[in-house]
Structure formats: structure tokens, C-alpha cells
């Protein structure tokens, strides 16, 4: 197993290199003037100064030289400076990424914690009232755009009822510490969490339900019943262990999204997360931010894939990692 | 307690579908003595498997056993609660199925799956159960049982898996084993081995067997008594020698003719003309009438009843019973 993981990690190196080249070319090809963005959209500076800044940032060299320079810096852990924030990229990312992670990990736990038992119940009691409710719920959940649902919640719970804050992560101007701070953040989290959880629940419940339905009709479930096992053991031990196999795939896909954030929801709720940073980065032609984040996401994706394969081998004895 | 281990009386198991009521099992009677093998023969869709699932009380929705009595050791299984049935299933009545490839759970070790029944019904500790599981694997003729016990089903061949199924079914020494087409999915050579194994174990443990099959060859080799089913009804019921010597129902005769024989040099096998009628559009009279070469006018309008034509030999056919009279 260890050898397998090591080999997979080594195989990732060329993949990451190719991704980085493609990304570098794509980002360079983006229209827009980074120097102008650096100086401010409305500032008027003479071209000579512009050239100097360009040279200082290394943007005057041919693209392959720029790429090699960039790669060298990346390998030494220097991700460059953000044009927008005027601070090192690593600092900017570490400032915002944990906000995204906090929001997403809560959504992740809620989404899987609810959808797995609900999916199982829907499968066991197919076409029952519970199942029908969740079918309708899923349909609504999938069809409802998150920005619309988010605004609806803000209007209802924040503007009208005033139960939850409208946006942000902490109350502006507050200086809470400790528990009070945690509570304040929790309050701000409620609405975005609801939007993201319901969006994911919709498809997850269907997924768990279908994979469970697939398993329940298998011969070995009939065998388990003929052994005199109680329905609980049949469903939660014999059936669920098998239904878990496709669910593992899903968890593998989810792991990278814990960090990538949800750009739209973060914008609606002005959540200071990484999705917003990436969005601004693209708008402002903040090359270093865009490149670093995209590389980071690419690596996360590859790691998620690896974790998924390892997970497969753990839950399904028929799968061997070799 | 009566002399019969299992006494099935007028059992009706119907499926209430949107399109109508499918009478999969419609008034079936049979009895099994202790240690005896009963063969249930019929084409697909004749209600054999539903009969066995009715005995196990595992008929799935929208099916329901609505009438009759299934007396096992003198007690009616239809009156038992789910919990009571769970103490009987796998313990006193157990079952093996047609598809050994898919009947074992792929994610648990075979030993684990045998141990599960032992720990459930016999209150064994894990260690005791594991020893017993190894012993059972040896009894069903699996070599290197100590290693196989830790194998997963996909590591075993079809024949081996069916042996594991048998080991699992017999682990608690049940008094009745229901075998639903246990050899249909296996190679001919493996088939013979499995049948021989079942016969040996039956003698050793005194287990009665309810053997469901469409293969009359298997019946000849295994059964003491046979019932022939057609469209959810028993059409003939006889001791095995009697049935083979004197098949009386036209359907049984047809089945007999479709067995290949070495003495014949016919190029084609006989088969029964026509198809099994659609379960929702059964004929008004005898269900076999549309396919029956001997049918008379009465068969079209009246349903025959099972009548004894010789000692222990019953048949439900106007022509056959009148012939004798």
C-alpha cells in the first residue's frame, strides 16, 4: 500500500508540471493590463514608469523565461506578491482559506451526516411519504440557484425577522474574543451554511438512495434475510457496507471542494473566503494569486483522486491497489 | 406433533400489482417428513420459488400470503411474528439459492458470513464460531478450510461458493433445508458433486430437503417424493418412482419427454408446445388446457381438482382421472 501511494505521488509530478504550463499560458493570454491594475485603474502614469514597473515585475521577458522564473520561485515556496493586496500571496491565501474551510467542513459534515441516513430510509421505504418528500425536496434543491435562495434567506431571516446577520463573518466593529467570538462567527455562518447544505443535500440524498436501492435487490441481501438476521442488521451491515462503495467516490470528489470555496455563495453573503479572493484576482489580473490558487486546486484535485482510490481499496475487498 | 415436519395446506401467495392480482401460488398443498427430500418441479413462473419464499415468510412486497397454513413442527409459521420467524430462519429452516456467484456478500469474508449465523442463533463467541465455521467448511469438502475461512467470496469458484452457502445453511443443523435450484448455475461436473454432497449431509444430519428445480434428472437423483407445479397450482403429487414409472398429468408427461435419452437417436428433443399463460390472463378452465394434446371439452370450462389415482399418487386432470376410472 505504501509503495502504491508513493508511486502515485511520483506520477503526479509530470501531471502537475503539464497543468502548470497550461495554466501559465492561459493566464498570460488573459486580456487586460496588470500594470494598470497595479497602479489603479484611473491613475495616469507616463509610459516610462510603466516600463520600469514591468521590468521590476519581470513581465518584460519572453513567456518561457517568465515560466521558468515563476517555476523556480514556486519550488522555493515563494509565490510572489499580490498586486491587489500588496502582500505576499501565501499570506493572502492563508488569511482567507481557513474561512472557506470552516464554512465548507461544516457543510460537508451536515450534508453527509443527513444524506446518508435519509438516503437509506428513502431506499428502504421506497415510494413512501418520506421518500416522496425527499424526491420533491431534491428537485427543488437542484433547480434553485444558490444566489436566489441565498437572497431569499437574507430577505426572510436577516432583513425581516432580523434573526441572523445579513452578511460578513463577524459583526463590524466588534471586538469579541473567545467564546463570544465563536458565537458571533457561528451566527454569521448559519445562512450560507443552509444554502450550501441544501444545495448539496439534494443530489447526495438521491445518490445514496439509488446506490442503496441497487444493493437491496441483490441476492446476498435475500441470503442475509434467510439467515434470520434482523432487518436492521440486513440494512445497516449487509446492505450499507456495499452501498458505501460508490459513496466513497463522492467523498473523494468533495475533499478538494473543502478548500476551493463556493464563489457565488461567498459573494452573496460577503463571506471573506478564498472563492472571493480568486474572483477578485481574476478581475484585477492578479497573476500571482490566480496562478497559485489554481495550482493549489489542481494539486488538491489530484490528491482527492488518490484518496478516492485508497478509499475504494479500503471498503471493497475486490479492489486491490497494485 | 404430527409425523410431518412441514405441512403446507392450501397456501395462497398473491402479488397485488397495479395491473391486477398475480396468483403466484394458488392453493398449494404438500407435506415433508423428517429427513425426507421433496422435489418441486415446474417451469419458470410456475410458483416454485414463491412457494419456498412463503415458507420462509420472505415474500417481498407487493406479495402476500393471504390464505392457508404452513405448519412446521406442528406450529403455523403464518401466525408467527417477524421476531419469531427470525429465530427460525437460518436456524431451523435455512436456504440455499441458485446463484452462488451473487448469493454471498462480496464485502465480508466467507468465514465471517458463516460465523454470523452461529453467533446469532447459537450464542457462540467469535472464537467458537470461527472454529465451527472451519469445521463446517471441512464437512462440505473445502480443502485448506483454515485459509478459506479468511477468503472473500470473489476469491472462490462458483462450486466452492455453493459449498460455502451449504456450510452456512447447515451450520446450525436445521431440520429443513430449502434448496432453490442449487445446481442450475453450476457446471455439470460440479453439479454432480454438489448433489452428492447434499445427499451425504442429509443422511449425516437427518435434514429434510425441499428441493426446487426444473431438472427432472436432479429430482430422480435426490427426491423421495415429487410435486409438479404449473401456474401456481400442484398438478401432480407422487412418490418419485411412481412419478417416473407412471407420469399421469399431460404436463408431467411433456416434461418427461423433454429429457434427453441416450437410447434415442432422435435429432430434436420434444418440447411442450406453446407458452406458459400470462399470469393475469389465465385460462378459465384447466390452466394447461391450451397446451394440452389430450384436452377435452370439459377442460375448457372446468378446473380439475387433485384426485388420488394410486396410493400416494394424486393428479389434477380430468382425462387422467377418468382414464383410471
HADDOCK unambig.tbl for C-alpha pairs under 7 A between the chains (distance, minus, plus):
assign (segid A and resid 219 and name CA) (segid B and resid 102 and name CA) 5.72 0.50 0.50
assign (segid A and resid 219 and name CA) (segid B and resid 103 and name CA) 4.87 0.50 0.50
assign (segid A and resid 220 and name CA) (segid B and resid 102 and name CA) 6.17 0.50 0.50
assign (segid A and resid 220 and name CA) (segid B and resid 103 and name CA) 4.24 0.50 0.50
assign (segid A and resid 220 and name CA) (segid B and resid 104 and name CA) 5.06 0.50 0.50
assign (segid A and resid 220 and name CA) (segid B and resid 105 and name CA) 5.18 0.50 0.50
assign (segid A and resid 223 and name CA) (segid B and resid 103 and name CA) 6.11 0.50 0.50
assign (segid A and resid 226 and name CA) (segid B and resid 89 and name CA) 5.63 0.50 0.50
assign (segid A and resid 226 and name CA) (segid B and resid 90 and name CA) 5.93 0.50 0.50
assign (segid A and resid 226 and name CA) (segid B and resid 94 and name CA) 6.51 0.50 0.50
assign (segid A and resid 226 and name CA) (segid B and resid 95 and name CA) 6.40 0.50 0.50
assign (segid A and resid 227 and name CA) (segid B and resid 89 and name CA) 5.46 0.50 0.50
assign (segid A and resid 227 and name CA) (segid B and resid 90 and name CA) 3.94 0.50 0.50
assign (segid A and resid 227 and name CA) (segid B and resid 94 and name CA) 6.72 0.50 0.50
assign (segid A and resid 227 and name CA) (segid B and resid 117 and name CA) 6.30 0.50 0.50
assign (segid A and resid 228 and name CA) (segid B and resid 86 and name CA) 4.20 0.50 0.50
assign (segid A and resid 228 and name CA) (segid B and resid 87 and name CA) 6.11 0.50 0.50
assign (segid A and resid 228 and name CA) (segid B and resid 88 and name CA) 6.83 0.50 0.50
assign (segid A and resid 228 and name CA) (segid B and resid 89 and name CA) 4.37 0.50 0.50
assign (segid A and resid 228 and name CA) (segid B and resid 90 and name CA) 5.24 0.50 0.50
assign (segid A and resid 229 and name CA) (segid B and resid 86 and name CA) 6.40 0.50 0.50
assign (segid A and resid 230 and name CA) (segid B and resid 86 and name CA) 6.74 0.50 0.50
assign (segid A and resid 242 and name CA) (segid B and resid 107 and name CA) 6.79 0.50 0.50
assign (segid A and resid 316 and name CA) (segid B and resid 107 and name CA) 6.03 0.50 0.50
assign (segid A and resid 317 and name CA) (segid B and resid 107 and name CA) 5.96 0.50 0.50
assign (segid A and resid 318 and name CA) (segid B and resid 154 and name CA) 6.84 0.50 0.50
